[in-house]
Amino acid sequence: MLFGLDGVEIGLIIVFLCLFGGIMTGFPVAFAIGGSAVISFGIIAALDSAGILTHHAIDQGSPEYAALVAEGVVRESISLFRYPDLPRIEEHLFPGGWETALDRNLGFIVNRMNERVIAGQSIETLLAVLMFVMMGITLERSKIANDLLTTMARVFGPLPGGLAVSIVLVGAFLAASTGIVGATVVTMGLLALPTMLRNNYSPELATGVIAASGTLGQIIPPSIVIVLLGTLAGDLYATGQETRAQLAGCRDALSYLGEPAVLSVGTLFQAALLPGVFLAFLYGAYAFGFALLNPSKAPAVQMGTTAGEVVTRNEALTWFLAAPVLMIGAVILGAGSGLVGSQSIHISSYSDSGETASLRTNVPEQCQIAMIELHGQEAWDAALAEQAAIDAAGGVEQAHERSAEELLAAREAALEATAPIGSGVATIFVILALVLSTARGISPSSAPAPLLIGGLGVVLAFLFDILFIGPLTGAGASFMILAVPFALTLYGCAAGMKRLARNDLLRVVFPPLVLIVAVLGSILGGITNPTPAAALGAAGAIMLAAYRKLREENTSPRIILMASFALVIMILIGVNFDLRVTRSDVAAEDWLAYLAAQGCYHFAFFGLLYACWILFRKGVLTPVVRETAKVTSMVFTILIGSQLLNLVVISFGGEHYIQDFLRSFDNELAVFLIVMLVLFILGFVLDFLEIIYIVIPIVGPVIYGGTMDPKWVTIMIAVNLQTSFLTPPFGFALFYLRGVAPRSVTTGHIYRGVIPFVLIQVLGLAILWFFPGIVTIVPELLPSN
């Protein structure tokens, strides 16, 4: 042994030193990773060929090893860390020589590149990175941050620490809009830091709140970190649970767990929402508390008056709180009682397959013992009873073509199960009612008649749905029945929107807020996966930026507005009509809907092209495309280089060596703590991309192969990476801020200012550790996609 270390340990040290040295040279990281892989492999191969590096492996032919296997110990669980007294044999690091390892690695490289970069299952998800990046950069170029900061400062500035609180709110808003940390920190550093310093804010508080709020893009969806982590976490969770099932003596994870080992990016977005908002709340609470204790370092600032009518507290509570809560609560209660729900009665000509037992019971004895330990004796006994009943009835009922009597019975059952009010009608008209109530609260002194007419339309819509629309009512007839209530509601909303436009905050926040709701709502609601939602976000950001440019030059943005309206109409038509015109029997109303949808689609596409032309003419589109290409190329180049480095670690057994070491601990929480500590330390010197693609694939099969919830594990990792982004002296957010801060702000100011927020991050991690429900509650309440 060289220096008393095993050859695998020395190989890991060589890989790390080459990687660290390559990054420290200042060479582009994306290429330094790939270069360090080649150099480290060459060094290890040379030392191995010279006989300097040797590995002491377990002698699998020894009687002691055979005795362990005979006792029922699974071979995969036998390692030097668990059984250090087993006989060992000395072998080369590359048993077949470095030539064989290189040949095998080249084959792996081709397969990995094809699987993860060119044509694998995760490529569609990775495309979301490109479009989320374009969405963020486009919104940044449209000066949304400038308007948000100015407006938020006017609203919250008169409060103690109001400017700092407004920075947190804008940071959370930009995180949900862009998901790009560097862009958010730099933008707020340029716009907000001079304003805060001019108003006698403490440099420590100002820099700390900007750096911390800028990193919210790491966790608040649509976070690029979550997208990239999710593409790996799903595979690692499936692999880890398969290994766990095999170690338990079961054939596969489905038999052992009783459910598929699946984890999607959409589910992770749902899981990340509440922790991200919670961290933003902690930031804002600290800023407000700091201002109360140190009023001279965070004074109230009057940033100018906001346009809009003065609203009393009772009026605000009535129209901004009580009315929305009552409306949303009524719909939730209606859904729970069966008053609101689906009105679909699609009956399949084939019956459903019969239910199977909750757990598979035809498993080996060792697997049975493990399943009882996992699920409990009561669950196992219930599964046995279920299986016995199924066997007594002749086995699981297979799907079959229904007879006329069965179809009639299924149809009657579906008719009885339909709700009086359709969920689509309830959703649309409640949203419109919220617009009306908000407009009333914004301008209580204005004539209430138009809003009352709109409210009458909402009431009529629900009443007409109950009285005249049933499961058998056609889409065209339903549209005609609701036409008058919808027209009345739109009349009221049109008047309401004019009143909302008088308020600075709503005028600035509303357009990007609609885009965020459309993107995140489609993902969190389980309507679609992140890639189509990202495409919608990128297109919406382009149209929003074009709209702002046209308004700046006093040109009518009518085409952009009409294109957006056409997109909404197209979605509504798609929801309410069957547009499959290749069917054998297509109703006339479906043909008309299809033609209308086609027209809306082509006009919306024309509006997008027109928006691109506006941005190109204004010199915005070219830098957006260039920056998007640069960021995306960096991500994929790092992905390729990290695969090379991972394959080098795998080639000499480093990956299995690390995994065996982690599995040797009996407490999986202790293992996870070790991994979190290592990730936190690595976050000082490595970007999140390198950590995700280099470290996570190595430790992932272990931390995702236990009993911990994979959603909670992933979000904890993301928050940990966010913490390392802030921690002095190497936090990347600190370097971003240092690059744009004025000379009067020293590096010491930045370091001292960010320490309280690092402690808040640690507190947040501790709270998520002890209360994992904060992560899991939203995915449990929302549908998964």
N, C-alpha and C positions, 0 to 999 in steps of 0.2 A: 504494500500500500504506500502510495506517495503521501508524505506528511501525515501518515496514519489515517488517511481518508480513503473511502472506497472510490473506485474509478467513476462510478455514476455521480457521486457527490462532487468530485473534481470537474467532471463534465458540465454539471449544472453551474458551478462557479465560473467556468470558462465562458459559457453562454451568457451569463449575466454580465460579466466584465466586458465582453465584446459588445453587448447591447448598450450598456452604460457608456462605454468609451465612444461608440458610434454616435450616440445622441449628443454627448458632450463636445464632439468635434464641431458642431454647428452645421453639419451636413443635413440636408432635408431629412426629417424623421422618416418619411415614407420610404426613402431609399436606404437610410442608415439601418433600418430593421432588416431588410433583405440582405444588405451587405454584411451585417454582423452574423447572420445565419450562415452565409458562405464561409466567412473567416473562421467562425467558431468550429464549424464542421471540419475544416481543414486542419486546425490545430489539434482537435480531439483525434482525428484519424491518424495524424502523424505520431502523436504520443502513443496511441494504441498499437500502431504498427511497430513502434520501437520497443514495445513490451513494458512501457512505463505505467500505463493505466490498466488496471485489472479489476474485475468485478468478482466479489465473493458471493456467489449465488447459493441457494439451498440445494443440497444434494437430494434430488427427488428419487434416487435409487437407494437411499439409506433405509434401514429398518425403522428408524424413528419416524421418518416421513410416512412410510407405509402404515405404521401403527396409527398415526393421526387420521389418515384417510379411512382406515378400518373402523375407527371410532365414530365415523359419520361427519367429520369436519370437511366442509366444502373446500376443494383445492384452491379456489380463487381467494379464500380468506386466509390461507397460510402465507405468512410473510416473515421476514427476518425481524420485524419490529414486534410481532405478536409472539413469535417463538424464537428468541435469540439463541437458544441452546441447540438448535438443530444443526446437524453436520453440514459443512459448506464445501463447495469446490471452487477453485480459482479458474476463471475463464476470461477471455478477451472481452473488451467492452463491445466490440462488433464480432460476435461469434463466427460469422462467415466472412469476416474481413470487411474493410471499409468499402471495397468495390461493390460487394453484395448490398451493403446498406445504401450506398449511393444509387445503385440500380433500383432498389426497392423504393427509395425516396422519390426518384424521378417519376416512377409510376404513380406514387401517392400524390405527387404534385399535380400531375395531369388530372387525376380523379378529383382532387380537392378543388382545383380551379374550375373544373366543369361543374362541380356540385354547388359551390358557394359563390362563384363569380360570374359564370357564363350561363348555365342552364339549369341550376338546381331549384329545389322547391322554395328556398329562401330568397331567390332573386326578386320575385314579385314584391315581397315585403321590403327588400332593400331599395327598390325603386321609389318607395315612399320617402326615403332619405333625400333623394334628388329633389322631389317636388316640395317637401317641407322646407328644404333649404331655399328653394326659389321663392316660396311663399314668404319666408322670413325676410329675405334680402329685398324683395319687392316692397313689402310693407315698410321696411327701414328706409328705403329710398323715397317712399311717398311721404316722408316727414311725419308719420303718425306719432312717433315718440315725442317730437317737438310739441305738437298740438296737445297731446295727452299730458305732458309735464306742465305746460302752461295752464291748462284748464284745471288739472288736479291741484296745482299750487294755489289757484284762485279760490277753490272750494275749501281746501283743508289748511291753507296757509294761516288763517287767523287763529287756528287752534295751537296750543303748545306743541312744539315739535311737528307742526303740520306739514312742513316741507319734507321732513324725513318720512312721515307716514305716506305722503303722496308719492314719494320715490318707491316705497314698497308696493303700493297699489299699481303704479305704472310698471314696475318690474314684473309683477305677477301677470299683468295684462300682456306685456310684451312676450313673456315666457309662453303664454297660451297662443300668442300670435306667431312667434318665430321659432322658439326652441333652440336658439343659437346663443350660447353664453357670451362669447367674445364680442359679437355685434351689440348685444344689449349693454354690457359693461362699458364699452367704448362710447356708445351713443349717449348713455346717461351721464358718463363722466364728462363728456364734452358739453352737454346741455345743462345739466343740473348742478354740477360741482361749483362752477363759478358763481351761480346764483346763490347757492347756500353760503358760500364764503362771504359774498358781499353783504348778506343779511346776518353776519356775525354768528353763523353756526360753527360749532367746534369742528376743526378739520378731521379729528378722529371719528366723530359721529357721521360726518358727511361722507368720508371715504368708506367707512365701514358699511353704512347702509346701502351705498351704491354697489360696492363689490358683492355684498350678500344678496341683494335683490337681483342683481344680474345673473347670479348662478341659479335662480329658480327655474331657468330654462332647462336645467339638468333633470328636473323631476316633474314639473307641471306639464301635462300633455298639451300639444304633441311634441314630446321630447325626443330628440334624435338619439339620446342615450338609451331611452326605453325601446325605441325601434331596434337599435343595434343589439342591445342586450336580449330583446325578445327573440330575435332570429336565432340566437345561440341557446337561450334558456329552454326553448321548446324541445330542441334536440337533446340537450343535456339532461333535461328532466326525464324524457322518455328513456334515454340510455341508462341513467342512474337508477330508475325504477325497475328496468329490466334486470340490471345487475343485482339489485336488492332482492327481487323475486327469485332469481337463480340461487343466491346465497341462502335464501329461506327454503330452498328445495322445491320451488314451484316452476312450472313450465314457462310462464310469462307474467308480465305485470298485470294484465287484465284479470287473470285468475286470482292473483294475490290481492290486488287492491279492490277488485269488484267494480272498477270503473276504468275508462281509458286514461292513460297518463299523457294528457294533452294540456298545453299551455300556449295561448296565442298572444300576439302583440296587442290586440284589442282588449283582451282581459287585463293585461298589464296596464294599459291606459286607464281602465276603470279603477284598478288598484292604486294607481299613482295619484289620482285626482285629489282625494281627501288629504293624504300626507302633504302634498304640495301646498294646498290651501292652508293647512295647519301650520306649516313652517312660515308661510307669509304672515299669518296671524301673529305668530311668536315674534317675528321681526318688527311688525308694526307695534305690538304691545311694548316691546323693549324701547323703541324710539319714543313712544308716548310717555312711558315711565321715566326715561332719561330726562325728557323735557320737564316733567313735573318736579324732579329732584334738582335739576340744573337749568333753571329757566334762562339764565344768561347765555348758556351754550347752545340753546335750541329755542330761540324766542319765537313768539307768534309774529307772523309777517302778513301785512295786507298787500296782496299782489294785484289789486285792482278789483273792481266790481264785476260780477258776472251778470250777463244779460238774463233777464227772467223776472218773474213776479215774486214778491215776497210771500212766502207761505207760512201760515201759523203751524204750531206744533200739532194741534189737533187735526188740522187738514192733512198734514203730512202723514200722521199716524193712520188716518182713515183711508187715504187713497194710495199710499205707498206701502202700507203694511197690512192693515186689516182687510181691505178689499181683495188684494192678491191672495192672502192666506185663505180667506173664505172660498174664493173661486177654485183654487188648486185643491184645497181640502175637500170641497164638495165633489170634485171629479175623482179624487182618490177614494173617498167613501163610496161613490157610485160604482167604481170599478170593483171595490171589495164586496159590495152587496149584489153585484150582477146587473145593476142598472146601466152601467157603461161597459162595453166590451165589443168583441168581434161579432159581426153580423154575417159572416161568411158561412155558407152551407155546402161547400164543395164536398161531394161524396165520391169516394173512389169506387170503381167497379170491383176492386179487390178488397177483401177483408184484411184487417191488421193481423200480424202474427200474434200468437198467444204469448202471454208474459212468461218469462223464464224466472227461475229462482234468483233471489237477490245476490247470492254468492254461488260460485261453482263448487259443487260438492264432490265431483269425481276427480279428486286430486290425490297425490301420494300422501302417505301418513305424515312425513316430515313437513310437507306444505300445509297439511291440515292443522298441525300443531301451531305453525307460524300464523296461519289465518285466524285461529281462535285467539291467539295472543294479540293480534292486531285489531280484530273486529269485536272480540268478546264472545263468551260462550253463548250468550243469549242470541246474538245475531247469527251464530253458526247453527244453533238449534232451530231458529226460525227458517233459515235457508234449507235445512234438512226437511222440515215439515212442508215447506213449499214444494220442494222437489218430489217428495213422496206423493203429494196431492196431484202434481203434474203427471207423475208416472201412473198413478191410479186412473187418471182420466185418459190414458192412452198416449201420453207424451205431449210435447209442446205443439199447440195447434198451428199448423202452417197456413200461410196466406192462400186464399182461394178466391175464385171468381164468385161474386155474390149473385144469388138468385134474385128474381123480381121481388119476392117477399122480403128478403134481407135488405135490398136497396130501399124499399119503401119504409121499412122499420128504421133504417139508418137515417133516412131523410127526415122522418118525423122526430127522431131524437135530436137531430141537428137543429130543426126548427124550434123545438122547445128550449134548446140551450142558448139560442141567440139572445143578445141583450137588446133592450128597447132603444138605446142610444148607441150609435156606432162610435168606436174609439177614434176613428179619423175625424168625424164631425166634432166630437168633444175636444180633441186636441186643437184643431184649427180655430174653432170659435172661442175657446178659452184664451188662446194667444191673442186673438183680436180683442177680446174683452180686457185683457191686461193692458193693451195699448190704450183703450178708452179710459180705464181707471187712472193710468199714469198721466194721460193728457189732462184729465180733470184735476189731478193733484198739482200739475205744473202751473195751471192757470185757473184757479178757482173762481176768479171774478168774471171770466169770459162766459158768454151765453151757453147754458148747458143743453140747449135744444138739439144741436147736431149730435152730441154724445149720447143723449137720451134716445135719439132715433137709432143710433148704432147699437145701444143696449137693447132696444126693442127687437132689432134684427137678431141678436144673439138669443134672446128668449124665444122668438118665433122659430129659430133654427132647431132648438132642442124640442120645442113643442111639435113642429112638423115632423121631425124625425120619429117621435114617439107615435104620432097619430097616423101618418101617411106612408112612412118608409118602413118596409119590412125586409126580411131576408130574400124574398122573391122579387122585390122591386128591382127593375133594371137600372143600370148605371145612368142611362139617359134620362129615365123618369126621375130618379133621385136628384139628378142635376137640376131638372126643371122645377121640382118641388122646392128645392133649397135656393133657387135663383133669387127670389124676392127677399128672403131673410139675408142672403149673402150681400145683395145690393145695398140694403139698408145698413148692414154692418160696415161695408166698405165706405159708404157715405160718411158715417160717423168717424171711421178711422182716418179718412182723408182730412177731415177737419182736425182730428186729434194730432195727426202728424205735423200739421202746420204749427200747432201750438208747441209740440215737442221740439220743433226746429228752432224755437226762440230761446231754448235753454242751451247754453254753451256746452255743458257737460254731456248732455244727450246728443247734441249735434256732432260732437267729436267722437264720443264713445260708440254711438249706435251703429255706424256702418261696419267698423271692424268687429264689433260685438256680434253682429248678425253672421259675419263670416266665421267667427270662432264657434258660435253655436251650431252653424251648419256643419262644420268639419268635425268638431268634437261630438256633437249630438249624434251624428250618423255612426260614429265609432262606438261611443259609450252606450248608445241605445241598441247596439247589435244589428243595425240596419245594413252596414257594409264593413269591409275590412279597411285597414289604414291606407292602402294604396289608392283606391278610388277616392277616398276622402281627401287624401293629399292632393290628388289631381284637381278636385273641386276647390281646395284651398288655394292652390297655385293660380288657377284660372280666376277665382274670385279676387285674389290679391292684385292681379294684373288689371282687372276691370276697375277695382277700387282706386288703384293708383292713377289710372287714366281719368277716372271721374274727377279726382282731386286736381289733376293737371288742367283739365278743361275748365274747372271752376276758377282756377288761379288766373287764367287768361280771359275770363268772362265769356267763355264759349259755352253754348248749350250742351249739357251732357245727356240729352234726351235719348240718343242711340244706346248709350251704356245702360241707362235706366230701363229702356224698353227691352234690351237684351236680357237684363236680369229678371225682369218681369216674365219674359218668355220662358226663361229657365224654370221659374216657379210654376208657371202654367203647365209646362211639360211634365214636371214631377207630379203635379196634382192629377193630370190626365192618366199618367202611368199607374197611379195608385187606384184610381176609380174605374178604369176601363181595362178590358182584356185586349191588348194590342197585338196578340198573336194572329196575324192575318193569314197565316198558312193553314189555319184550321179548315176543316171541311165545311163547316157552317159558321159564317161570320155575320153577326147582326149588323144592320145598317148603322146603328149608333156607334159600334166599335170601329167601322170603317171611317166614319166622320172623325172619331177621336184619334184614330191612327194618322189621318191626314193632318189634323190640327197639331198633333205631337211632332210630326215631321216638319211642319212649318215652323213651329217654335224652336225645334232643334237647330234648323239651318239658320234661323235668325239669331239665336244665341251664339252659334259658332261665328256668324258674321260679326256680332258685337265683340267677341273675343279678338278676332283678327283686327277689327277697328281699334280696339284698346291697345293691341300690340303696336299698331302703326302710330298711334298717338305717343306712346312711350318711346318708340324708336325716334320719332321726329323731335322729341324733347330731350334726347340723349340719355334716357333712363334705361331703356331695354338693353342696350349693348353692355354697359357695366354690370347689369343684373345677370345676364347670361354668362358673361365672363367670370364673375365671382362665383356663380352657381357651379360652373364647370370646374373651377379651381378647387372649391371645397369638396365637390363630389369625387373628383379625381384623387384628391388626397385621401378620402375615406377608402376608396377601392384600392388604391396603391398600398395603403397601410394594411388593408385586408390581405392582399397578396403576400406582402412581405412577412406579415405575422404568420401566415400559413407555412412559409418556408422555415421560420424559426421554430414553430411548433413541431414540424416534421423532424428537425434536427434533434430536438429534445426527445421525441418519440424514438428516434433511430437507435439511441444508446440506452433506452430504458428509463430515461429520466422522468417521463410522465407517470409510469407505473410505480416508480420509486416514491414519488411525492404522494401519489394516491394511497399507496400502502402505508406510508407514514401517517397520513391523516386518518385512515381507517383503523389504525392501531389504537386510537382513543375510543374508549367505551362510551363517552358522553358526546353526542353529536353537537350539542350546544357549545361545548368547549372547542370542538373542531371549527365551528362557524365563527366563534370569537377569534381564533387564531387566523382564519382566512380574512376576516374583516380587518384585523390589525395589520396584516401583511398588505392588503389592498390600500389601507390608509397610508402606510409608509411609502408604498410604491407610487401613490398619487402625488408625492412630493416631486418626483423626477420623471414620471411618465404621464402622458396625456391619457384621457379616458379611453381613447381609441385603442392605444397600445394595451392598456389593461384589459379591456373587453376582449380583444382578439388574441392576446398572448397568454394572460394569466387565467381568465375564466375558463377556457376550454380544458386547462389542466386540472384545476380544482373543482370544476363544475360537476363531473360525475359523482364526486363524493358529497358535496353539500346539497346537490339536488337528488341524491340517492337515499335520503333518510326520510324521517317522518315529518319534517318541517314543510309548511305550505310553500310551494314554489313561488307563488305571487309575493308572499312576505319576504322570502329570501331575495328575490330580484329587486324589490323596492328598497330593502335595507342596503343592498349593494349600491344602488343608484344614489341614495342619500349619502352613503359613505363616500362615494366618489365626489359628490357635491361638496362634502366637508373638506376633502383634500384639496379641492379647487381653491378653498379660502385660506388654508392654513399656512402661516408664515414658516419659513422664508421662501418656499418655492411654489406657493399657490398660483396657478395660472391666471386667475382672475385679478390677483394683485399686480402681475406684470402688465395685464391689459390696462388697468387703471393707472399704473405708474407712467405708462406711455403717453397718456392724454392729460394727466394732472398738471396744473401750473407749478412753477418752480417753488412757490411759497409752501406747497404741500410736500413734505419730506417723506421718504420711505418709512421713517419711524412713525409718522402720523398714520400712514396706511396700516402698518403692522399693529399698532396699538388700537386703532379703530376697529379692526376686523376681529380681534381676539374675543370680544363679547359675543359676536355672531358665531364664531367657532364653538364657543361654549353652548350657545343656543342650539347649534346643530347637534352637538353631543347630547344635549338634553332631549332634543327631538328623537334622536336614535334610541335613547333610553326609553322614552315614552312608547315608541313603536315596538320596542323589544318586549315591554311588559303589557302592552295593550295592542296585540296584533290585529284586533278587530277593526282598528282604524284603517288598515290596509284591505281587509277582506270583506268589509260590510258592503261596499259599493258593488263589487262583482257579484255578491250574493243577491243583491236587490235587482240588478240590471241583467238583461239577457246577454249571453255571450255570443260572439260572432266567430 
